[in-house]
Amino acid sequence: MSNQTYEKITINLPSKYVSFLKESSKEHWQTIETYTTEALMEKMSWDSTEEDKFWGELADKEKSKGMTSVEDSMDLLSRMKNA
C-alpha cells in the first residue's frame, strides 16, 4: 500500500466499534489505517466475488434454457461492467 495515494476521510462510528477497531488493529500489529483499509478491501473483494458468482449462476440457468452460452453471457456482463 505504500505506492498508493491517500485521501483523508472522517466517519462517525459508535464508541463500541471504535474500541473494537483499536483493539483489533493492535492484535494484528497494524495501524488503524492499515487494518481498516485491509478490512474494507477484503469486504469489497468478497462482494465482487459474490456478485460474479450470482451472475455466473444466472448465466448457467439461462444456458440450460437454451437462450445463450455461459461464454456469451460472461462476455456481455464484462462489456456491461466496463461500459
Secondary structure, 3 states (H helix, E strand, C coil): CCCCCCCCCCCCCCHHHHHHHHHHHHHCCCCHHHHHHHHHHHHHHHHHHHHHHHHHHHHHHHHHCCCCCHHHHHHHHHHHHCC
